[in-house]
Amino acid sequence: MVIIFEGPDNVGKSTQIDMLRKAFHDFEISTQVIHCSNFKFKTNIDDKYTTETKAKVIEEMSKRYYTKIMQIMNVYNTKDDNYESVLILDRSHL
């Protein structure tokens, strides 16, 4: 099972995720959480790249990231009668 949390800061996403993890734990169901952030350049290398180059690099990083996230989601959506697990994506930007 995959659960996705989206929303602005300070609205209780982390609290809800913690509550879900505890509830799943009570039923002996494994949970994993992936907290996602936007890609950003570090300020010390910021000046080395033009705006256009930064956009291309971030686009390529995003493509690779989302491909990996989709692969991970496929694993969690594969039914296994012997093992129950939940993947929670916190701000996955999907």
N, C-alpha and C positions, 0 to 999 in steps of 0.2 A: 504494500500500500504506500502511496505517495501523498503527502499533505503539503500544500504550499501556502506560506504566509506572506502576504504583501501588505504594505501600508506605510504611512509616514512614521517618523520617530516618535517615541513616547506615547504610543496608543495601547500598549500592553501586549505586543506580539510575543516578547520573551516570556512574559508571565503565562500566557496561554500555552506556549510551547512547553514550559516547565510543568504545567498542570497536565498536559497530554502525556508527556513522558512518564510522569508518576502514575497516571491511570493505566497506561499500557504496561508499565512495570508490574503493577498489581495483578495483571493478567498474564505475567511472565512472557510478554511480547517485547522483543528487542527493538529499540529505537535508535536511530542515528540522525543527527542534525547537521546540516551544512548551512553555515551562515555565509551569505554572499555579499560582496561589496562591488561597487563600480570600480572599473579599472582607472587608475590615475597615475600620472608620472610623478616621480619624486622631484622635489624642487631643485635638488642639486644637479640633475641632468636635464631639467626642463629647457634650458637655453640651447642645448645641443640639437634640438629638433624643431623643424618648422611646424606650424599648426597643421598643415596638410600631412606631413609625415606622422605626427602624433595621431591624427585621426586614422590613418592607415594601420598603424601599429595597434591601436586600441581595437579597431575593427577585426584584425586578424586574431588578436588575443581573445576577443569575444566569441568569434566563430569556434575557436578551439575549446574554449570553456563550455559553451552551450552544447557542442558535440559530446563532450565528456559527461555533462550533466544528463543529457538524454540517454546515453549509454547506461549510466548509473540508474536512472529511472526505469529503464527496461529490465534491469536485474530485479528491482524491487517489485515490478509488476508481473514478474513470472511467478505463477502459482506453484507452491511447494507445500504439499499437505503435511510434511514433517517439520516445517520451520516457518514461523510467522515473524515478520519483521516489518517495521515502518520506517520510511525515510521522510524526514521533515526538512523542507527547504525554507530557510528564513531569508526573505528578501532575495529570491532567486532571479528576479527581473525577467521572468519568462513571458 
